[in-house]
Amino acid sequence: MPSSAAAGKRSLEALLGRARAAALEVIAGGRTTTELTRRLGISAASASAHASVLRDAGLAVAQRHRNSVLHTASALVVELLA
C-alpha cells in the first residue's frame, strides 16, 4: 500500500503538474528565486513564472529583500500538508 506522503505528492502533481508541484515542494521551506532555479535545474524565468502562478493561486507567499525574493508556502499549503 502506498504511503500517504506518496499519495499526496501524486495528487499535487495531478493538480498542479510535475514542475509546479516540485516548485511548491522546494519553496515550502523558504527559497529565493535563485535557489529555486538551482534546485529544479530550470531557468530563472521559468522559476519566476512558477512562483508567480503559485503566488497568484494563494499557494505561495513572496517577500522582497533587496535584490532577491524569498518564496514560502502559504498557510493554506501548510494546513493541507499537515
C-alpha positions in Angstrom: 0.0 0.0 0.0 1.5 3.4 -1.0 2.3 5.8 1.8 0.1 8.8 2.4 3.0 11.1 1.6 3.5 9.4 -1.8 -0.3 9.6 -2.5 -0.3 13.3 -1.5 2.7 14.0 -3.9 0.9 12.3 -6.8 -2.3 14.2 -6.1 -0.3 17.5 -6.1 1.4 16.5 -9.4 -2.0 15.7 -10.9 -3.5 19.0 -9.8 -0.5 21.3 -10.5 1.6 19.4 -12.9 5.0 17.9 -12.0 7.0 21.1 -12.4 4.8 23.3 -10.2 4.4 20.6 -7.6 8.2 20.3 -7.5 8.5 24.1 -7.2 5.9 24.1 -4.4 7.8 21.4 -2.6 11.1 23.3 -2.9 9.7 26.6 -1.7 7.9 25.0 1.3 11.0 25.6 3.4 11.5 29.1 2.0 13.7 29.6 -1.0 14.8 32.5 -3.2 14.2 32.5 -6.9 17.9 31.7 -7.5 17.7 28.7 -5.1 14.5 27.6 -6.8 16.3 27.8 -10.2 19.3 25.8 -8.9 17.3 23.1 -7.2 14.9 22.5 -10.1 17.5 22.9 -12.8 15.4 25.4 -14.7 15.9 28.9 -16.0 15.4 31.9 -13.7 12.5 33.0 -16.0 10.8 29.6 -15.5 11.4 29.6 -11.8 9.9 33.1 -11.5 6.9 32.1 -13.6 6.2 29.0 -11.5 6.5 31.1 -8.3 4.1 33.7 -9.7 1.5 31.2 -10.6 1.7 29.6 -7.1 1.5 33.0 -5.5 -1.5 34.0 -7.6 -3.2 30.8 -6.6 -2.7 31.6 -3.0 -0.2 28.7 -2.5 2.9 30.7 -2.0 3.9 34.0 -0.5 6.7 36.2 -1.7 8.8 38.7 0.2 11.2 41.0 -1.5 14.5 41.7 0.3 16.8 44.0 -1.6 17.7 42.2 -4.8 16.1 38.8 -4.1 12.6 37.4 -3.5 12.0 34.8 -0.8 9.2 32.4 -1.6 7.5 30.4 1.1 4.4 28.1 1.2 1.3 29.9 2.2 -0.6 29.0 5.4 -3.1 27.1 3.2 -0.4 24.8 1.9 1.0 24.2 5.4 -2.5 23.2 6.6 -3.1 21.0 3.5 0.2 19.2 4.0 -0.2 18.7 7.8 
